[in-house]
Structures are given as C-alpha cells and as structure tokens.
Amino acid sequence: MFHVPITLVTLVDESRQWFKARLGLDASSTARGISFCGHAILTPHTFVVPDALEDRRFADNPLVTGEPHVRLYAGQPHHALDGSPVGTPCLLDRRARDFSAEERQLLADLASWVELPECPAVPSPAQEDP
C-alpha cells in the first residue's frame, strides 16, 4: 500500500515513544527527544517530513544519521478517549520522497482504526445471569 520498509504504531509518553506494533525495525522504543512521533502528535493532521536530511529539526538526528537512516517520515496522530493525542501510526522510508494526498488520506484512515471506542465493561461473575 505505502511501499515503505518500516511501519509502526506508537504510543508517546513524557520521555519515550513505544512501538506497540512494528514491522522492519527491531527496537521496541526510543527516547522521545529523538522521535519524529513526538512532533507528529502536536499537529492535528498528517505530519510529513519528505527528506529528514533537508529538515533542520531532524538533519542531525541519530535515526537519520545512523540506523534506520530515516529520510521520509509520515505519521498521523491517534487519540485517547478524552481526545488527547497519544501516538501515531507512522511510516518510515530510507529514501526521500513525496507523500501524496491519497497516501495522507489512507494514513488518516488507518489512524482512525487505531482509535477504538471504549469497550463495554465485562460483567463480573456475580452480575451474570445463571
């Protein structure tokens, strides 16, 4: 669908970003200070960095200068039940490229799938009918 080597679903807290689902990356987390997703959750729309080497916010980032050699980043914030942004589904590529309007919409759709509604409470055994 997106033709990228790395896809993640992240949760971001005060100090780390956690990879709750990942493909193409061995790490399970990184420091928030070097995360792209920490920037993405501060925007209401798809956050795209077409070439991280050309973006002064990320050009010296160890995720750009070293493994996994991020060039393209695209992330769409997903939210907790109270509406606060908590992470992103995101895509990483090792080559710089544009991210089309169609791809942005597909990523936004995926983010909405991550935002599951609150599950109904499971009744305790005492509340169940015999």
DSSP file with accessible surface (Angstrom, degrees, kcal/mol):
  #  RESIDUE AA STRUCTURE BP1 BP2  ACC     N-H-->O    O-->H-N    N-H-->O    O-->H-N    TCO  KAPPA ALPHA  PHI   PSI    X-CA   Y-CA   Z-CA
    1    1 A M              0   0  143      0, 0.0   105,-0.1     0, 0.0   102,-0.0   0.000 360.0 360.0 360.0 -52.6    0.0    0.0    0.0
    2    2 A F        -     0   0   15      2,-0.1   101,-0.0   104,-0.0    89,-0.0   0.588 360.0-139.8-103.7 -17.3    2.7    2.5    1.1
    3    3 A H        +     0   0  154      1,-0.2     0, 0.0     2,-0.0     0, 0.0   0.928  52.2 137.1  57.0  51.5    5.8    0.7   -0.2
    4    4 A V        -     0   0   27     89,-0.1    -1,-0.2     1,-0.1    89,-0.2  -0.938  56.9-135.4-123.1 152.9    8.0    1.6    2.8
    5    5 A P  S    S+     0   0   50      0, 0.0     2,-0.4     0, 0.0    88,-0.1   0.680  88.1  47.8 -81.6 -16.1   10.3   -0.7    4.7
    6    6 A I  E     +A   92   0A   2     86,-1.5    86,-2.7    16,-0.0     2,-0.4  -0.987  57.2 172.0-133.4 127.4    9.3    0.4    8.2
    7    7 A T  E     +AB  91  23A  47     16,-2.1    16,-2.2    -2,-0.4     2,-0.3  -0.992  11.0 177.1-131.1 141.2    5.8    0.8    9.7
    8    8 A L  E     -AB  90  22A  10     82,-2.5    82,-3.1    -2,-0.4     2,-0.5  -0.974  28.5-151.7-139.7 153.0    5.0    1.4   13.3
    9    9 A V  E     -AB  89  21A  40     12,-2.3    11,-2.2    -2,-0.3    12,-1.3  -0.995  36.8-169.1-120.0 118.6    2.1    2.1   15.7
   10   10 A T  E     - B   0  19A   0     78,-3.6    78,-0.4    -2,-0.5     2,-0.4  -0.759  26.6-158.3-113.2 156.2    3.5    4.2   18.5
   11   11 A L  E     - B   0  18A  68      7,-2.1     7,-3.6    -2,-0.3     2,-0.5  -0.992  20.3-154.7-122.6 135.8    2.5    5.5   22.0
   12   12 A V  E     + B   0  17A  19     74,-3.2     5,-0.2    -2,-0.4     2,-0.2  -0.945  16.0 173.3-117.6 126.5    4.3    8.5   23.2
   13   13 A D        -     0   0   49      3,-2.9    73,-0.0    -2,-0.5    -2,-0.0  -0.465  54.1 -73.8-113.7-164.6    4.8    9.4   26.9
   14   14 A E  S    S+     0   0  171      1,-0.2     3,-0.1    -2,-0.2    -2,-0.0   0.812 126.5  13.5 -63.1 -31.4    6.8   12.2   28.5
   15   15 A S  S    S+     0   0   77      1,-0.2    17,-2.6    17,-0.1    18,-0.4   0.604 123.2  34.4-123.5 -14.8   10.2   10.5   27.9
   16   16 A R  E     - C   0  31A  79     15,-0.3    -3,-2.9    16,-0.2     2,-0.4  -0.925  56.1-136.6-139.4 161.4    9.8    7.7   25.4
   17   17 A Q  E     -BC  12  30A   7     13,-2.7    13,-1.9    -2,-0.3     2,-0.4  -0.991  26.8-153.5-116.6 131.8    8.0    6.6   22.3
   18   18 A W  E     -BC  11  29A  98     -7,-3.6    -7,-2.1    -2,-0.4     2,-1.0  -0.880  10.4-138.8-107.3 135.9    6.9    2.9   22.5
   19   19 A F  E     +B   10   0A  11      9,-2.7    -9,-0.2    -2,-0.4     3,-0.1  -0.809  23.1 175.7 -96.0 100.7    6.4    0.8   19.4
   20   20 A K  E    S+     0   0A 139    -11,-2.2     2,-0.3    -2,-1.0    -1,-0.2   0.733  77.6  15.3 -79.7 -24.7    3.3   -1.2   20.1
   21   21 A A  E    S+B    9   0A  51    -12,-1.3   -12,-2.3    -3,-0.1     2,-0.3  -0.973  79.3 173.0-142.8 141.0    3.3   -2.7   16.6
   22   22 A R  E     -B    8   0A 116     -2,-0.3     2,-0.4   -14,-0.2   -14,-0.2  -0.997  18.5-174.1-152.8 147.3    6.3   -2.7   14.3
   23   23 A L  E    S+B    7   0A 120    -16,-2.2   -16,-2.1    -2,-0.3     3,-0.1  -0.984  79.0  13.5-140.6 124.8    7.5   -4.1   11.0
   24   24 A G  S    S+     0   0   44     -2,-0.4     2,-0.4   -18,-0.2   -16,-0.1   0.535 107.7  85.4  91.5   7.2   11.0   -3.6    9.7
   25   25 A L        -     0   0   35    -18,-0.2    -1,-0.1     1,-0.1   -18,-0.0  -0.993  55.5-161.2-143.5 132.3   12.5   -2.3   13.0
   26   26 A D        +     0   0  155     -2,-0.4    -1,-0.1    -3,-0.1    -4,-0.0   0.802  64.6  95.5 -82.2 -31.4   13.9   -4.4   15.9
   27   27 A A        -     0   0   44      1,-0.1     3,-0.1     0, 0.0    -2,-0.1  -0.248  57.3-158.1 -62.7 148.8   13.8   -1.7   18.6
   28   28 A S  S    S-     0   0   66      1,-0.3    -9,-2.7   -10,-0.1     2,-0.3   0.531  72.5  -3.7-103.0  -9.1   10.8   -1.6   20.9
   29   29 A S  E     -C   18   0A  22    -11,-0.2     2,-0.3   -19,-0.0    -1,-0.3  -0.976  55.7-157.3-167.1 166.8   11.2    2.1   21.9
   30   30 A T  E     -C   17   0A  17    -13,-1.9   -13,-2.7    -2,-0.3     2,-0.1  -0.948  41.9 -81.7-143.3 167.0   13.3    5.2   21.6
   31   31 A A  E >   -C   16   0A  42     -2,-0.3     3,-1.2   -15,-0.2     4,-0.3  -0.431  35.8-129.7 -66.2 140.9   13.8    8.4   23.6
   32   32 A R  G >  S+     0   0   71    -17,-2.6     3,-1.7     1,-0.2     6,-0.2   0.854 103.1  70.7 -61.2 -33.2   11.1   10.9   22.9
   33   33 A G  G 3  S+     0   0   77    -18,-0.4    -1,-0.2     1,-0.3   -17,-0.1   0.741 106.8  35.6 -59.1 -23.9   13.7   13.6   22.3
   34   34 A I  G <  S+     0   0   50     -3,-1.2    -1,-0.3    27,-0.1     2,-0.2   0.344  95.8 116.0-108.3   6.7   14.8   11.9   19.1
   35   35 A S    <   -     0   0    1     -3,-1.7     4,-0.3    -4,-0.3    -3,-0.0  -0.487  52.7-158.7 -82.4 143.3   11.3   10.8   18.0
   36   36 A F  S >> S+     0   0    5     -2,-0.2     4,-2.0     2,-0.2     3,-1.1   0.816  95.9  62.4 -76.6 -35.9    9.5   12.1   14.9
   37   37 A C  H 3> S+     0   0    2      1,-0.3     4,-2.4     2,-0.2     5,-0.2   0.811  91.0  65.4 -64.4 -29.6    6.2   11.0   16.5
   38   38 A G  H 34 S+     0   0    7     -6,-0.2    -1,-0.3     1,-0.2     4,-0.2   0.830 108.5  40.9 -60.3 -30.5    6.8   13.4   19.4
   39   39 A H  H X4 S+     0   0   70     -3,-1.1     3,-1.3    -4,-0.3    -2,-0.2   0.877 111.1  57.2 -78.9 -41.9    6.4   16.2   16.7
   40   40 A A  H >< S+     0   0    0     -4,-2.0     3,-1.8     1,-0.3    -2,-0.2   0.862  98.8  58.2 -61.7 -37.8    3.6   14.4   14.9
   41   41 A I  T 3< S+     0   0   13     -4,-2.4    -1,-0.3     1,-0.3    -2,-0.1   0.662  97.2  64.0 -70.9 -11.3    1.3   14.3   18.0
   42   42 A L  T <  S+     0   0  132     -3,-1.3    -1,-0.3    -4,-0.2    -2,-0.2   0.435  95.1  72.3 -88.3  -0.3    1.5   18.1   18.3
   43   43 A T  S <  S-     0   0   31     -3,-1.8     4,-0.1     2,-0.2     0, 0.0  -0.863  74.4-140.2-114.1 151.1   -0.3   18.5   14.9
   44   44 A P  S    S+     0   0  111      0, 0.0     2,-0.2     0, 0.0    -1,-0.1   0.507  84.7  39.1 -85.7  -1.6   -3.9   17.9   14.1
   45   45 A H  S    S-     0   0  112     -5,-0.1    -2,-0.2     1,-0.1     2,-0.1  -0.700 108.4 -48.6-135.8-176.3   -3.2   16.4   10.7
   46   46 A T        -     0   0   12     -2,-0.2     2,-0.6    30,-0.1    30,-0.2  -0.390  51.0-146.4 -61.8 127.9   -0.7   14.1    8.9
   47   47 A F  E     -D   75   0A  19     28,-3.2    28,-2.4    -2,-0.1     2,-0.4  -0.894  21.7-176.8-100.6 118.8    2.9   15.1    9.8
   48   48 A V  E     -D   74   0A  23     -2,-0.6    26,-0.2    26,-0.2    24,-0.0  -0.974  21.9-174.7-124.5 132.8    5.2   14.5    6.8
   49   49 A V  E     -D   73   0A   0     24,-3.0    24,-1.9    -2,-0.4     3,-0.4  -0.938   8.2-171.3-119.0 100.3    8.9   15.0    6.6
   50   50 A P  S    S+     0   0   57      0, 0.0    47,-1.6     0, 0.0     2,-0.3   0.834  80.3  12.9 -65.6 -31.8    9.8   14.3    2.9
   51   51 A D    >   -     0   0   44     45,-0.2     3,-1.4     1,-0.1     4,-0.5  -0.790  62.8-168.2-148.0 100.6   13.5   14.4    3.5
   52   52 A A  G >  S+     0   0    0     19,-2.4     3,-0.9    -3,-0.4     6,-0.3   0.805  89.0  61.4 -61.8 -28.6   14.8   14.4    7.0
   53   53 A L  G 3  S+     0   0   73      1,-0.2    -1,-0.3    11,-0.1     6,-0.1   0.790 107.2  45.6 -67.8 -24.8   18.3   15.3    5.9
   54   54 A E  G <  S+     0   0  157     -3,-1.4     2,-0.6    17,-0.1    -1,-0.2   0.450  95.9  87.0 -95.7  -2.1   17.0   18.5    4.5
   55   55 A D    X>  -     0   0   28     -3,-0.9     3,-2.1    -4,-0.5     4,-2.0  -0.887  69.3-149.3-103.6 117.4   14.8   19.3    7.6
   56   56 A R  T 34 S+     0   0  229     -2,-0.6     4,-0.3     1,-0.3    -1,-0.1   0.758  95.1  62.6 -61.8 -22.2   16.8   21.3   10.2
   57   57 A R  T 34 S+     0   0  118      1,-0.2    -1,-0.3     2,-0.1    -5,-0.1   0.780 122.1  18.8 -68.7 -24.9   14.7   19.7   13.0
   58   58 A F  T X4 S+     0   0    1     -3,-2.1     3,-2.1    -6,-0.3    -2,-0.2   0.502  89.9 102.2-125.7  -7.8   16.0   16.2   12.1
   59   59 A A  T 3< S+     0   0   35     -4,-2.0    -3,-0.1     1,-0.3    -2,-0.1   0.822  95.8  35.5 -56.6 -33.1   19.2   16.5   10.0
   60   60 A D  T 3  S+     0   0  131     -4,-0.3    -1,-0.3     4,-0.1    -2,-0.1   0.305  87.5 128.3-103.7  12.5   21.4   15.6   12.9
   61   61 A N    X>  -     0   0   12     -3,-2.1     4,-2.8    -9,-0.2     3,-1.9  -0.419  64.2-131.5 -67.2 134.2   19.0   13.1   14.5
   62   62 A P  H 3> S+     0   0   67      0, 0.0     4,-1.4     0, 0.0     7,-0.3   0.766 108.2  60.4 -62.7 -21.0   20.7    9.7   15.2
   63   63 A L  H 34 S+     0   0   29    -29,-0.2     7,-2.8     2,-0.2     6,-0.3   0.664 113.8  37.6 -77.0 -13.7   17.7    8.0   13.5
   64   64 A V  H <4 S+     0   0    0     -3,-1.9    -1,-0.1     5,-0.3    -5,-0.1   0.821 120.7  41.9 -99.0 -46.1   18.6    9.9   10.3
   65   65 A T  H  < S+     0   0   85     -4,-2.8     2,-0.2     2,-0.1    -2,-0.2   0.702 128.7  19.2 -77.9 -20.2   22.4    9.9   10.5
   66   66 A G  S >< S+     0   0   23     -4,-1.4     3,-3.2    -5,-0.3     4,-0.3  -0.616 106.6   1.3-130.2-167.0   22.5    6.2   11.6
   67   67 A E  T 3  S+     0   0  137      1,-0.4    -1,-0.2    -2,-0.2    -2,-0.1  -0.317 124.0  24.4 -59.1 134.8   20.2    3.2   11.6
   68   68 A P  T 3  S-     0   0    8      0, 0.0    -1,-0.4     0, 0.0    -4,-0.1  -0.917  90.1-145.8 -93.9  16.8   17.5    3.1   10.4
   69   69 A H    <   -     0   0   62     -3,-3.2    -5,-0.3    -7,-0.3    -2,-0.1   0.946  21.0-157.3  59.1  55.4   18.6    6.0    8.2
   70   70 A V        +     0   0    3     -7,-2.8    24,-0.2    -4,-0.3    -1,-0.2  -0.406  32.4 154.8 -66.4 130.8   15.2    7.7    8.1
   71   71 A R        +     0   0   50     22,-3.0   -19,-2.4     1,-0.4     2,-0.4   0.614  67.5  40.2-116.2 -56.3   14.6   10.0    5.1
   72   72 A L  E     + E   0  93A   0     21,-1.4    21,-2.1    23,-0.4    -1,-0.4  -0.808  65.1 178.5 -95.6 134.7   10.8   10.0    4.8
   73   73 A Y  E     +DE  49  92A   2    -24,-1.9   -24,-3.0    -2,-0.4     2,-0.4  -0.998   3.9 173.3-129.9 135.1    8.6   10.1    7.9
   74   74 A A  E     +DE  48  91A   0     17,-2.0    17,-2.8    -2,-0.4     2,-0.3  -0.974   8.5 166.3-139.6 124.7    4.8   10.3    7.8
   75   75 A G  E     -DE  47  90A   0    -28,-2.4   -28,-3.2    -2,-0.4    15,-0.2  -0.998  21.5-157.6-140.7 144.3    2.7   10.0   10.9
   76   76 A Q        -     0   0   22     13,-1.9   -30,-0.1    -2,-0.3   -35,-0.1  -0.985  29.2-119.1-121.4 121.0   -0.9   10.6   11.8
   77   77 A P        -     0   0    2      0, 0.0     2,-0.3     0, 0.0    11,-0.2  -0.284  24.3-161.5 -59.5 140.6   -1.9   11.3   15.4
   78   78 A H  E     -F   87   0B   9      9,-2.6     8,-2.6    36,-0.1     9,-1.1  -0.882  14.6-139.3-118.0 158.4   -4.2    8.9   17.1
   79   79 A H  E     -F   85   0B  63     -2,-0.3     5,-0.1     6,-0.3     2,-0.1  -0.849   7.2-121.6-126.3 152.5   -6.1    9.9   20.3
   80   80 A A    >   -     0   0   39      4,-2.9     3,-2.3    -2,-0.3    -1,-0.0  -0.260  50.8 -90.4 -75.4 173.0   -7.2    8.6   23.7
   81   81 A L  T 3  S+     0   0  118      1,-0.3    -1,-0.1     2,-0.1    37,-0.1   0.817 128.5  57.0 -58.7 -30.0  -10.9    8.6   24.6
   82   82 A D  T 3  S-     0   0  130      2,-0.1    -1,-0.3     1,-0.1    -2,-0.0   0.447 121.4-106.9 -82.9   1.7  -10.6   12.1   26.1
   83   83 A G  S <  S+     0   0   46     -3,-2.3    -2,-0.1     1,-0.3    -1,-0.1   0.365  74.2 137.6  93.0  -5.3   -9.2   13.4   22.7
   84   84 A S        -     0   0   48      1,-0.1    -4,-2.9    -5,-0.1    -1,-0.3  -0.531  60.4-111.5 -77.5 139.2   -5.6   13.8   23.8
   85   85 A P  E     +F   79   0B  52      0, 0.0    -6,-0.3     0, 0.0     3,-0.1  -0.506  40.2 169.8 -70.6 135.1   -3.0   12.7   21.2
   86   86 A V  E     -     0   0B  39     -8,-2.6   -74,-3.2     1,-0.3     2,-0.3   0.486  55.2 -43.2-124.8  -9.1   -1.2    9.6   22.4
   87   87 A G  E     -F   78   0B   0     -9,-1.1    -9,-2.6   -76,-0.3    -1,-0.3  -0.983  54.8-106.0 169.6-164.6    0.8    8.3   19.4
   88   88 A T        -     0   0    0    -78,-0.4   -78,-3.6    -2,-0.3     2,-0.5  -0.996  15.2-127.0-148.1 150.1    0.8    7.6   15.7
   89   89 A P  E     -A    9   0A   8      0, 0.0   -13,-1.9     0, 0.0     2,-0.3  -0.869  53.1-179.6 -83.5 135.8    0.6    5.0   13.1
   90   90 A C  E     -AE   8  75A   2    -82,-3.1   -82,-2.5    -2,-0.5     2,-0.4  -0.971  28.2-145.1-143.6 160.8    3.7    6.0   11.1
   91   91 A L  E     -AE   7  74A   7    -17,-2.8   -17,-2.0    -2,-0.3     2,-0.4  -0.969  12.1-166.7-126.7 137.4    5.7    5.1    8.0
   92   92 A L  E     -AE   6  73A  13    -86,-2.7   -86,-1.5    -2,-0.4     2,-0.3  -0.984   3.9-174.7-127.6 137.6    9.5    5.4    7.6
   93   93 A D  E     - E   0  72A  11    -21,-2.1   -22,-3.0    -2,-0.4   -21,-1.4  -0.956  27.6-140.4-128.8 151.5   11.4    5.2    4.4
   94   94 A R  S    S+     0   0  109     -2,-0.3     2,-0.4   -24,-0.2    -1,-0.0   0.392  88.6  64.3 -88.6   1.8   15.2    5.2    3.7
   95   95 A R  S    S-     0   0  135    -23,-0.1   -23,-0.4     2,-0.0   -24,-0.2  -0.966  88.1-115.4-125.7 143.7   14.7    7.3    0.7
   96   96 A A        +     0   0   44     -2,-0.4     2,-0.3   -25,-0.2   -45,-0.2  -0.499  51.6 142.7 -72.1 141.5   13.4   10.8    0.4
   97   97 A R        -     0   0   40    -47,-1.6     2,-0.1    -2,-0.2    -4,-0.1  -0.974  49.7 -88.6-168.8 165.2   10.2   11.2   -1.5
   98   98 A D        -     0   0  135     -2,-0.3     2,-0.5   -26,-0.1   -26,-0.0  -0.432  29.6-140.5 -76.9 158.4    6.9   13.0   -1.6
   99   99 A F        -     0   0   10     -2,-0.1     5,-0.0   -51,-0.0   -51,-0.0  -0.971  26.3-135.3-123.2 111.1    3.9   11.7    0.3
  100  100 A S     >  -     0   0   54     -2,-0.5     4,-2.5     1,-0.1     5,-0.2  -0.079  18.4-112.0 -70.3 164.0    0.7   12.1   -1.9
  101  101 A A  H  > S+     0   0   81      1,-0.2     4,-2.2     2,-0.2     5,-0.2   0.879 120.4  53.9 -59.9 -37.8   -2.7   13.4   -0.8
  102  102 A E  H  > S+     0   0  145      2,-0.2     4,-2.4     1,-0.2    -1,-0.2   0.924 108.5  48.1 -64.6 -43.1   -4.0    9.9   -1.4
  103  103 A E  H  > S+     0   0   29      1,-0.2     4,-2.5     2,-0.2    -2,-0.2   0.899 109.4  53.8 -64.4 -38.8   -1.4    8.4    0.9
  104  104 A R  H  X S+     0   0   96     -4,-2.5     4,-2.4     2,-0.2    -1,-0.2   0.920 109.6  47.8 -60.4 -42.5   -2.2   11.0    3.6
  105  105 A Q  H  X S+     0   0  111     -4,-2.2     4,-2.4     2,-0.2    -2,-0.2   0.915 110.6  51.0 -66.5 -41.5   -5.8   10.1    3.5
  106  106 A L  H  X S+     0   0   52     -4,-2.4     4,-2.3     2,-0.2    -2,-0.2   0.918 111.4  48.2 -61.6 -41.5   -5.0    6.3    3.7
  107  107 A L  H  X S+     0   0    1     -4,-2.5     4,-2.4     2,-0.2    -2,-0.2   0.908 110.2  51.6 -67.1 -39.8   -2.8    7.0    6.8
  108  108 A A  H  X S+     0   0   26     -4,-2.4     4,-1.9     2,-0.2    -1,-0.2   0.907 108.9  51.6 -61.9 -40.0   -5.5    9.1    8.4
  109  109 A D  H  X S+     0   0   63     -4,-2.4     4,-1.3     1,-0.2    -2,-0.2   0.924 109.0  50.3 -62.5 -42.7   -8.0    6.3    7.8
  110  110 A L  H  X S+     0   0   47     -4,-2.3     4,-1.4     1,-0.2     3,-0.3   0.904 107.4  54.1 -62.5 -40.0   -5.6    3.8    9.5
  111  111 A A  H  X S+     0   0    2     -4,-2.4     4,-1.3     1,-0.2     3,-0.3   0.891 104.2  54.9 -61.7 -37.3   -5.2    6.2   12.5
  112  112 A S  H  < S+     0   0   61     -4,-1.9    -1,-0.2     1,-0.2    -2,-0.2   0.845 104.3  54.8 -66.9 -29.0   -9.0    6.2   12.9
  113  113 A W  H  < S+     0   0  172     -4,-1.3    -1,-0.2    -3,-0.3    -2,-0.2   0.827 103.6  55.2 -71.0 -30.1   -8.9    2.4   13.1
  114  114 A V  H  < S+     0   0   53     -4,-1.4     2,-2.0    -3,-0.3    -1,-0.2   0.837  92.3  77.2 -69.6 -29.9   -6.4    2.6   15.9
  115  115 A E  S  < S-     0   0   75     -4,-1.3    -1,-0.2   -35,-0.0   -35,-0.1  -0.496  72.7-177.3 -83.1  76.2   -8.8    4.9   17.9
  116  116 A L        -     0   0  127     -2,-2.0     3,-0.1     1,-0.1    -3,-0.1  -0.480  28.2-109.5 -75.4 144.2  -11.1    2.2   19.0
  117  117 A P        -     0   0  103      0, 0.0    -1,-0.1     0, 0.0   -36,-0.0  -0.270  50.6 -75.9 -67.4 161.1  -14.2    3.2   21.0
  118  118 A E        -     0   0  151      1,-0.1     3,-0.1   -37,-0.1     0, 0.0  -0.302  51.2-122.3 -58.4 133.0  -14.3    2.3   24.7
  119  119 A C        -     0   0  104     -3,-0.1    -1,-0.1     1,-0.1     3,-0.1  -0.546  29.9-104.8 -77.0 143.0  -15.1   -1.3   25.2
  120  120 A P        -     0   0  116      0, 0.0    -1,-0.1     0, 0.0     2,-0.0  -0.360  46.6 -92.2 -65.1 149.6  -18.2   -2.1   27.3
  121  121 A A        -     0   0   95      1,-0.1    -3,-0.0    -3,-0.1     3,-0.0  -0.348  35.9-122.9 -63.0 140.7  -17.4   -3.3   30.8
  122  122 A V        -     0   0  129     -3,-0.1    -1,-0.1     1,-0.0    -3,-0.0  -0.758  32.3-118.6 -84.8 124.6  -17.1   -7.0   31.2
  123  123 A P        -     0   0   62      0, 0.0    -1,-0.0     0, 0.0     5,-0.0  -0.354  24.0-119.1 -65.4 144.7  -19.7   -8.1   33.9
  124  124 A S    >>  -     0   0   52      1,-0.1     3,-1.6     4,-0.0     4,-0.9  -0.423  31.5-103.3 -74.6 161.3  -18.3   -9.8   36.9
  125  125 A P  G >4 S+     0   0  111      0, 0.0     3,-0.6     0, 0.0    -1,-0.1   0.852 122.9  58.4 -55.9 -32.6  -19.4  -13.3   37.6
  126  126 A A  G 34 S+     0   0  100      1,-0.2     0, 0.0     3,-0.0     0, 0.0   0.775 105.8  49.6 -68.5 -25.2  -21.8  -12.0   40.3
  127  127 A Q  G <4 S+     0   0  138     -3,-1.6    -1,-0.2     2,-0.1     2,-0.1   0.631  91.5  96.4 -88.0 -15.2  -23.5   -9.8   37.7
  128  128 A E  S << S-     0   0  115     -4,-0.9    -4,-0.0    -3,-0.6     0, 0.0  -0.441  81.3-111.7 -77.6 148.1  -24.0  -12.6   35.1
  129  129 A D              0   0  152     -2,-0.1    -1,-0.1     1,-0.1    -2,-0.1  -0.561 360.0 360.0 -73.4 142.9  -27.3  -14.5   34.9
  130  130 A P              0   0  176      0, 0.0    -1,-0.1     0, 0.0     0, 0.0  -0.151 360.0 360.0 -70.2 360.0  -27.1  -18.2   36.0
